[in-house]
C-alpha cells in the first residue's frame, strides 16, 4: 500500500498535487466546522435546566415539559390561591388529570411530600439500616469470571416482608437464620 502511495506521489504532477491537497483542506475545514457545531449543540443542550416547578406537584420541569394551563376551566379542582392566577405551569401528568377534572395524587395540597430523613437514621451503620428495612431480599450472588469481575445475581430474588416492630423480638438472629 505504501509502495502504491509512493508511486502515485512520484508520478503526480504539481497541479494534481495542489488539487488533492485543496480537497483535503476543504474536507478538513468541513469536519472542523461540523465538530465545532456539534460541540456548540452539546454545550447548549447540557446548559438547559429544570428550573420552573409545576404549580400542582412542585416537580422541576425542563422547558419542553412545561404546559401552560388556564385556571378558569379547572377552578373547581384547584385551590383558591391558584385560581387567582390566569395561567399556571404544569407537567403533562397533572395537566391530563386536571383536564379530566380529577385531582392529581401528587398535588402539593395533599401533603404527599417525602420528609427529610432524620439525623438518627442517617448516622446508623449499614447493618442497623438493614435491620430497619421492611423488605428482606434473598438471592444467590455469585462471582462471574469475566474481564469486569462483577458480582451477578443468579436465579430468582425473593422479597420477604418484615414487620419492623417485631425486629426486637427476632434479635439476635442465629447464623443458620441469616
N, C-alpha and C positions, 0 to 999 in steps of 0.2 A: 504494500500500500504506500509506503514511504517512497519506494522507487518510482511509482506512478506519479506521485506528487512532485518529486524532483524533476522528472522528465517534463511534466507539464510546465513547471516554473522555468526550466531551461528553454523550452520551445515557445514560451509565451511572449507575445510582443508587448511593447510598452503600453500601447493602447488597451490591450486585453487586460493587462495587469491593473491599469488605472480603473477600468470598468469593474473588474472583480472587487477591487478594494473599495470603490464607491458603493457598490451593492452591499458589501459587508458593513460599511459605515452606516448606511441607511437602515439596515436591519438592526444594528446595534442601537442606533438612535431610537428606533421604534420600540425596541424591547425596553430601553431605559425609560421612555415616556410611559409605557404600559406599567412598568414596575412602580414608577412614581405615582401614577394614578391609582394603582391597587393599594399602595401604602396610604395614600390620602383617603381612599374609601374606607380602609380598615380603621384608620385613626378616627374618622368621623363616626363610624359605626360603634366603636367602643367608647366614645365620649357621649353617648346618649344615656341618660339616667332615668330611673323610675323615681321621679321627684314629686309628682302630683298624686295625692291619695284619693281613693274612691270615697265619695261622700257618704256611702252607705256602709261599706265593710272596712274602710280605712286601709285597704291594701294599696301599696305603692304601685303606680301604673306608669308604664312606658308610653310615649306619645301615640304609638299605633294601637294601644289597648284602651285609650280614653274614648268614652262615648258621652256626648253632651245630651242631657235629657231635660225636657220641660217639666217643671214641677206641677203645672196646672192640671195635667192629665192624671197625675198619680197622688194628688194631695190627700186622698183618703187613706193611703197606705203609709206615708212617711210622717215623721213627727213635725210639729209646728215650726220649729226653728229652720227646717229645710224647706218648708212650703213657702216661707217668706222670700226665698231666693227664686229668681226666674228660672235659672238653669243650674243643674248640678252635674258634676263629672262622676261617671260611674264606670265600673268594669262591665264586661259583657254579661257575666253571670247575674249580677244584681240588676242590670238593665232588663234582661229577659224575664226575670221573676217579677219585677215591678210592672212591666207591660202586661203581664198576666194577672195583675192585681194581687200578687202574693207577696208576703213579707219575706225577704231574704233571710235565711237562718244565720248568716254571718253578719247581720246588721249590728252596728255598734250599740244601738239601744237595747239589744238583747243581752248585753254584758257577757259576751262569749269570748272575751279576750283571754289569752293564756297569761296567767300570773307569772311573775318572776319566781325563779327557783330560790327557795330560802337558803340563807348562808349556811345553815346547819347541814343541809343536804349536799351543798357544793363541797364542803370540807370532808365528806365521807370518803373512805377508801373504795376501791373497785369492788372488793368482796362485800363490804357493807351495802353498797349500792345494789349489788346483785341480790342481796337478801331482801331488799325492799321492792324488787321487781314483781309485778303482778303476774308475769308470764315467765315460765322457765322453759327454755328450749332444750331439747335433747337431740343431738345429731352426732354423726360419726365424721370426725375430721381426720383426714389422712394427708401425709406429705407426698406430693407428686414429684417424681424426679424429672423435672424439665429444666429448661435453661433459666426459668424465672424462680424456680423452687418455692412456689407459693403453697399455702395450705388450701385444700379444697374440701368441700362438703360433699360426701357421697351418700346417696340414698335419700330417705325421707327425713324431714325435720318435723318432729312432733312438738307442739307447744302445749304445755300444761298450765292451766290457770292456777294461781296460788292466792289464797286469802292472806293478805299481809298481816292481818290481826292475829292469825294463828301461827305466825312465824316464831313467836316466842315459845310456843308450846312444842314446835318441831325442833328447836335447837337443843343441844348441839346434834348435828347430823352425823351418823356413823359413816365410815369410809365406804361401806357397802351401799349406802343410800345415795351417794353423790354420783 
